[in-house]
Amino acid sequence: MRLPFAPSARSSVGLEWELMLADRETGDLVPRAPEILELVEEATAHERFTVTGELLTNTVEVTSGVGHTVAEAVDDIADAIGALREQTEPRGVELLCAGSHPFAQWYDQQVTDKTRYHTLIERTQWWGRNMMIWGIHVHIGVDDVEKVIPIVNALTVFLPHLQALSASSPFWAGDRTGYASNRALVFQQLPTAGLPWQLKDWAEFEDYLDDMVRTGVMADASEVRWDIRPAPRWGTVEIRACDGMSTLPELAAVAALAQTLVEHFSRILDAGGDLPGIPPWYARENKWRAARYGLDARVIVDREGTQLPVRDHLRTTMEDLADIAVELKCAREFAGLETILATGGSSARQIAVAEAANGDLRAVVQHLIREFRGGPTLREHLAALRV
């Protein structure tokens, strides 16, 4: 199977952010997406951003245009959220994001009425109906198709770092799971999801797709649901491993890390160098550790099996990439990674709120709503809960 890879601007950025719709008073999910999307689409037909539906009617996805910088893509996302709020505010609907909703139940949710979603649920059954998960997708442009698979393989070394930074699903259907990112382990139950296969080049990726299509596993490349995958239609590498970010600055920070990593790897390839890599058994262990422990995980960082705290390896990586961040004009967003490290990320903040509220997960939802709006800091919110 010959699969063309679309031309794209090197290290350009595109963002997709899946958002929950919740009742303002109860915090529970509401199936209002079809109604709201119809109104938003009419008002924003000529904008750079798009607002679309997803698997469940409790979800909308905002997508940026192609940004030359992270800031451009983030501005599109902010504009999309503004357009959404014009419709959600008068209807008593709140926007929020995390990898999972703290207490909603899968059997209360409605599947969007589209053939592709009904087909997915019919095939995947219980696991498909349990896909109450929200994430972000970060697209980074790659200027040469021969770079794509090597970059996917190298990014797999940093998958636990991205997953730990974004971990935001410690609760599932009312239970504290003990995982920082329960979403990471739920999502990989879908066919063709999970870690990318370690292929050697684009031709081998084409062979993989040929096998999958010929045997009826998938219809086309869009059904490759790897944590990091080529996106031939857009000419990008797409990072899909992350939980939904709870705030726009955190989304921007992770996007900046993705952009600088891809540019760094592209430069190494231009110079004829070898990219970092680890065996697939290390990659699998790293994914589990990041899901379980988040930013407190120890990860395996090279082929020799060297293990380091993910926070330490992140900071070393950030030092290595700092100059590239300046060149790509994303230094401000890149600096937001330190803020995530300082707070422990959304997962840690949610657990702190739940503990301060004696386990009341409604308080966690209200905390996520405030965070999404850019409301009080965690310290201020915890202080209010203790009064």
C-alpha positions as CSV (number, residue, x, y, z in Angstrom):
1,M,0.0,0.0,0.0
2,R,1.4,3.3,-1.1
3,L,0.5,6.1,1.4
4,P,1.4,9.7,0.5
5,F,2.6,11.9,3.4
6,A,1.2,15.4,2.9
7,P,3.7,18.3,2.8
8,S,3.7,20.5,6.0
9,A,5.7,23.3,7.4
10,R,8.5,21.9,9.6
11,S,7.7,22.0,13.3
12,S,4.4,23.6,12.7
13,V,1.8,23.0,15.5
14,G,-1.8,21.8,15.6
15,L,-3.8,21.2,18.7
16,E,-6.9,19.2,19.5
17,W,-8.5,19.4,23.0
18,E,-11.5,17.2,24.1
19,L,-13.7,19.0,26.6
20,M,-16.5,17.7,28.9
21,L,-19.9,19.3,29.2
22,A,-21.2,19.4,32.7
23,D,-24.3,20.7,34.6
24,R,-23.4,23.9,36.4
25,E,-25.1,22.8,39.6
26,T,-24.4,19.1,39.9
27,G,-21.2,18.8,38.0
28,D,-22.4,15.7,36.3
29,L,-22.0,15.2,32.5
30,V,-24.7,16.3,30.2
31,P,-25.5,15.1,26.6
32,R,-25.8,18.6,25.2
33,A,-23.1,18.5,22.4
34,P,-25.4,18.1,19.4
35,E,-27.5,21.1,20.4
36,I,-24.5,23.3,21.2
37,L,-22.5,22.2,18.2
38,E,-25.2,23.2,15.8
39,L,-25.3,26.7,17.2
40,V,-21.5,27.1,17.3
41,E,-20.9,25.8,13.8
42,E,-23.3,28.3,12.3
43,A,-21.5,31.2,14.1
44,T,-17.9,30.1,13.4
45,A,-18.0,28.7,9.8
46,H,-15.1,31.0,8.6
47,E,-12.8,30.8,11.6
48,R,-9.4,29.1,11.7
49,F,-10.5,26.8,14.5
50,T,-13.2,24.1,14.4
51,V,-15.5,22.7,17.1
52,T,-16.8,19.2,16.6
53,G,-18.4,16.3,18.3
54,E,-16.8,13.1,19.6
55,L,-17.8,9.6,20.6
56,L,-20.1,10.7,23.4
57,T,-22.6,13.5,23.4
58,N,-21.1,14.9,26.6
59,T,-18.0,15.9,24.7
60,V,-16.9,18.6,22.2
61,E,-13.5,18.9,20.6
62,V,-11.8,22.2,19.8
63,T,-9.2,22.1,17.1
64,S,-6.7,24.8,16.1
65,G,-5.6,25.8,12.7
66,V,-2.0,25.2,11.7
67,G,0.3,27.4,13.8
68,H,3.8,28.4,13.0
69,T,4.2,28.8,16.7
70,V,2.6,27.2,19.8
71,A,1.1,30.6,20.6
72,E,-0.7,30.8,17.3
73,A,-2.3,27.4,17.9
74,V,-3.2,28.2,21.5
75,D,-4.8,31.5,20.4
76,D,-7.1,29.5,18.1
77,I,-8.0,27.2,20.9
78,A,-8.8,30.2,23.2
79,D,-11.0,31.6,20.4
80,A,-12.8,28.3,20.1
81,I,-13.5,28.2,23.8
82,G,-14.8,31.7,23.7
83,A,-17.2,30.7,20.9
84,L,-18.3,27.7,22.9
85,R,-19.0,29.8,26.0
86,E,-21.4,32.0,24.2
87,Q,-23.6,29.0,23.8
88,T,-22.9,27.1,27.0
89,E,-23.2,30.0,29.5
90,P,-26.9,30.7,29.0
91,R,-27.7,27.0,29.1
92,G,-26.2,26.3,32.5
93,V,-23.4,24.1,31.0
94,E,-19.8,24.3,32.2
95,L,-16.7,23.3,30.3
96,L,-13.9,21.3,32.0
97,C,-11.2,18.9,31.1
98,A,-9.3,16.0,32.7
99,G,-8.5,12.4,31.5
100,S,-11.6,11.2,33.3
101,H,-14.7,12.6,35.0
102,P,-14.4,11.9,38.8
103,F,-17.8,10.3,39.3
104,A,-19.8,9.9,36.1
105,Q,-21.0,6.4,35.1
106,W,-20.5,5.0,31.6
107,Y,-24.0,3.6,31.4
108,D,-25.6,7.0,31.8
109,Q,-23.8,8.4,28.7
110,Q,-25.1,8.6,25.1
111,V,-23.1,7.7,22.0
112,T,-23.1,10.3,19.2
113,D,-25.3,9.2,16.3
114,K,-22.7,8.5,13.7
115,T,-22.0,5.3,11.8
116,R,-18.3,5.2,12.7
117,Y,-19.1,5.5,16.4
118,H,-21.8,2.9,16.4
119,T,-19.5,0.6,14.5
120,L,-16.7,1.1,17.1
121,I,-19.1,0.3,20.0
122,E,-20.5,-2.7,18.2
123,R,-17.0,-4.1,17.8
124,T,-15.5,-3.2,21.1
125,Q,-18.6,-3.7,23.4
126,W,-18.0,-3.2,27.1
127,W,-14.6,-1.6,26.6
128,G,-15.9,0.7,24.0
129,R,-18.8,1.8,26.1
130,N,-16.4,2.5,29.0
131,M,-14.4,5.0,26.9
132,M,-15.3,8.0,29.1
133,I,-11.9,9.5,28.5
134,W,-10.7,12.9,27.4
135,G,-7.3,13.7,25.9
136,I,-5.3,16.1,23.8
137,H,-3.7,15.5,20.5
138,V,-0.6,17.5,19.5
139,H,0.4,17.6,15.8
140,I,3.9,18.6,14.8
141,G,4.9,19.1,11.2
142,V,7.7,17.0,9.7
143,D,9.4,18.1,6.5
144,D,10.5,14.7,5.2
145,V,8.6,11.5,5.2
146,E,11.7,9.5,5.9
147,K,12.1,11.2,9.2
148,V,8.6,10.3,10.4
149,I,9.1,6.7,11.7
150,P,12.5,7.5,13.4
151,I,10.9,10.5,15.2
152,V,7.9,8.4,16.3
153,N,10.4,5.8,17.7
154,A,12.4,8.5,19.5
155,L,9.3,10.2,20.9
156,T,8.4,6.8,22.5
157,V,11.4,7.3,24.9
158,F,9.6,10.5,26.1
159,L,6.1,9.1,26.1
160,P,6.2,8.6,29.9
161,H,7.3,12.2,30.4
162,L,4.4,13.5,28.4
163,Q,2.0,11.1,30.1
164,A,3.2,12.1,33.5
165,L,3.0,15.8,32.8
166,S,-0.6,15.4,31.6
167,A,-1.8,12.8,34.1
168,S,-5.3,13.9,35.2
169,S,-7.4,10.8,35.7
170,P,-6.9,9.5,39.3
171,F,-10.7,8.9,39.7
172,W,-12.9,6.6,37.7
173,A,-16.7,6.2,38.2
174,G,-16.5,7.5,41.8
175,D,-13.5,5.5,42.8
176,R,-9.9,6.5,43.5
177,T,-8.0,4.2,41.3
178,G,-4.5,4.5,42.7
179,Y,-3.3,5.6,39.2
180,A,-2.3,9.1,38.2
181,S,-3.6,8.3,34.6
182,N,-6.2,5.6,34.6
183,R,-7.2,6.8,31.1
184,A,-3.8,5.6,29.7
185,L,-4.6,2.0,30.6
186,V,-8.3,2.2,29.6
187,F,-7.6,3.6,26.2
188,Q,-5.1,0.9,25.2
189,Q,-7.9,-1.7,25.4
190,L,-9.2,-0.5,22.0
191,P,-8.0,-2.4,18.9
192,T,-5.0,-0.7,17.3
193,A,-4.5,1.5,20.3
194,G,-1.5,1.6,22.7
195,L,2.2,2.0,22.1
196,P,3.4,2.3,18.5
197,W,5.0,-0.7,16.9
198,Q,8.8,-0.1,16.5
199,L,9.1,0.0,12.7
200,K,12.3,0.9,10.8
201,D,10.9,3.2,8.0
202,W,7.9,4.5,6.1
203,A,7.8,1.5,3.8
204,E,7.4,-0.8,6.8
205,F,4.6,1.4,8.0
206,E,2.9,1.1,4.6
207,D,3.3,-2.7,4.9
208,Y,1.7,-2.6,8.4
209,L,-1.3,-0.7,7.0
210,D,-1.6,-3.0,4.1
211,D,-1.8,-6.0,6.5
212,M,-4.4,-4.3,8.7
213,V,-6.6,-3.2,5.9
214,R,-6.4,-6.5,4.0
215,T,-7.4,-8.4,7.0
216,G,-10.3,-6.1,8.0
217,V,-8.7,-4.8,11.2
218,M,-9.1,-1.2,10.0
219,A,-10.4,0.7,7.1
220,D,-7.6,3.2,6.7
221,A,-4.7,5.0,8.5
222,S,-7.1,7.1,10.6
223,E,-7.9,4.0,12.6
224,V,-4.3,3.7,13.8
225,R,-4.9,4.8,17.4
226,W,-1.3,4.6,18.7
227,D,-0.1,6.8,21.5
228,I,2.2,8.4,19.0
229,R,1.4,8.0,15.3
230,P,2.1,9.3,11.8
231,A,-0.7,11.5,10.5
232,P,-0.2,11.2,6.7
233,R,-3.2,13.4,5.8
234,W,-1.7,16.4,7.7
235,G,2.0,15.7,7.2
236,T,2.6,15.5,11.0
237,V,3.6,13.3,13.9
238,E,0.6,13.2,16.3
239,I,1.1,12.7,20.0
240,R,-2.0,11.1,21.5
241,A,-0.6,9.7,24.8
242,C,-1.7,12.6,27.0
243,D,-4.7,12.9,29.3
244,G,-6.8,15.9,28.8
245,M,-5.1,18.9,30.2
246,S,-7.0,20.8,32.9
247,T,-5.9,24.3,31.9
248,L,-4.9,26.1,28.7
249,P,-1.4,27.1,30.0
250,E,-0.7,23.4,30.7
251,L,-1.9,22.5,27.2
252,A,0.5,25.1,25.8
253,A,3.4,23.8,27.9
254,V,3.0,20.2,26.7
255,A,2.7,21.4,23.1
256,A,5.9,23.3,23.5
257,L,7.7,20.2,24.8
258,A,6.4,18.2,21.8
259,Q,7.4,20.9,19.3
260,T,10.9,21.3,20.7
261,L,11.5,17.5,20.9
262,V,10.4,17.0,17.3
263,E,12.6,19.8,16.1
264,H,15.5,18.5,18.1
265,F,15.2,15.0,16.6
266,S,14.8,16.5,13.1
267,R,18.1,18.4,13.5
268,I,19.9,15.2,14.6
269,L,18.7,13.4,11.5
270,D,19.7,16.4,9.3
271,A,23.2,16.0,10.7
272,G,23.3,12.3,10.0
273,G,23.1,11.3,13.7
274,D,21.2,8.5,15.5
275,L,18.1,9.2,17.5
276,P,17.6,7.9,21.1
277,G,15.6,4.7,21.5
278,I,14.7,2.0,24.0
279,P,13.5,-1.7,23.5
280,P,9.8,-2.1,23.4
281,W,9.7,-4.0,26.7
282,Y,11.2,-0.9,28.4
283,A,8.7,1.4,26.6
284,R,5.8,-0.8,27.9
285,E,7.1,-0.7,31.5
286,N,7.6,3.1,31.3
287,K,4.0,3.6,30.1
288,W,2.7,1.6,33.1
289,R,4.9,3.4,35.6
290,A,3.9,6.9,34.3
291,A,0.2,5.8,34.5
292,R,0.6,4.5,38.0
293,Y,2.9,7.1,39.6
294,G,2.6,10.2,37.3
295,L,5.4,12.7,38.0
296,D,6.7,10.5,40.9
297,A,7.6,7.7,38.5
298,R,11.1,6.4,37.8
299,V,11.6,5.7,34.1
300,I,14.1,3.8,32.0
301,V,15.8,6.3,29.7
302,D,18.2,4.4,27.5
303,R,19.0,1.0,26.0
304,E,21.3,0.2,28.9
305,G,18.4,0.3,31.3
306,T,19.4,3.5,33.2
307,Q,16.6,4.5,35.5
308,L,15.9,8.1,36.7
309,P,13.1,9.9,38.4
310,V,11.0,11.3,35.5
311,R,11.1,14.8,37.1
312,D,14.9,14.7,37.0
313,H,15.1,13.5,33.4
314,L,12.5,16.1,32.4
315,R,14.5,18.9,33.8
316,T,17.7,17.7,32.1
317,T,15.7,17.4,28.8
318,M,14.3,20.9,29.3
319,E,17.9,22.3,29.7
320,D,18.9,20.5,26.5
321,L,15.9,22.0,24.6
322,A,15.8,25.5,26.0
323,D,17.7,27.1,23.1
324,I,15.4,25.4,20.6
325,A,12.4,26.7,22.5
326,V,13.7,30.2,22.1
327,E,14.3,29.7,18.4
328,L,10.8,28.4,17.9
329,K,9.3,31.3,19.9
330,C,7.7,29.0,22.5
331,A,10.0,29.8,25.4
332,R,7.2,31.3,27.5
333,E,5.0,28.3,27.0
334,F,7.9,25.9,27.5
335,A,8.5,27.6,30.9
336,G,5.1,26.4,31.9
337,L,6.5,22.9,32.3
338,E,8.2,24.0,35.5
339,T,4.8,25.1,36.9
340,I,3.4,21.6,36.2
341,L,6.4,20.1,38.0
342,A,5.9,22.4,41.0
343,T,2.2,21.6,41.4
344,G,2.5,17.9,40.7
345,G,0.1,18.2,37.8
346,S,-3.7,17.9,37.7
347,S,-3.8,14.4,39.1
348,A,-2.1,15.5,42.3
349,R,-4.3,18.6,42.6
350,Q,-7.5,16.6,42.2
351,I,-6.4,14.2,45.0
352,A,-5.6,17.1,47.3
353,V,-9.0,18.7,46.7
354,A,-10.8,15.3,47.3
355,E,-8.9,14.8,50.6
356,A,-9.6,18.3,51.8
357,A,-13.3,17.7,51.0
358,N,-13.5,14.4,52.8
359,G,-13.7,12.5,49.6
360,D,-16.5,14.5,48.0
361,L,-15.8,14.2,44.3
362,R,-18.3,16.9,43.5
363,A,-15.8,19.3,45.0
364,V,-13.2,17.9,42.5
365,V,-15.4,18.6,39.6
366,Q,-16.0,22.2,40.8
367,H,-12.3,22.5,41.2
368,L,-11.8,21.4,37.6
369,I,-14.4,23.9,36.4
370,R,-12.7,26.7,38.2
371,E,-9.3,25.7,36.9
372,F,-10.6,25.6,33.3
373,R,-11.9,29.1,33.8
374,G,-8.6,30.2,35.2
375,G,-10.0,30.7,38.7
376,P,-8.5,30.5,42.2
377,T,-5.1,28.8,42.7
378,L,-5.1,25.4,44.3
379,R,-3.8,26.9,47.5
380,E,-6.6,29.4,47.6
381,H,-9.2,26.7,46.9
382,L,-7.9,24.3,49.5
383,A,-7.9,27.2,52.1
384,A,-11.6,27.9,51.2
385,L,-12.5,24.2,51.7
386,R,-10.9,24.1,55.1
387,V,-12.9,27.2,56.4
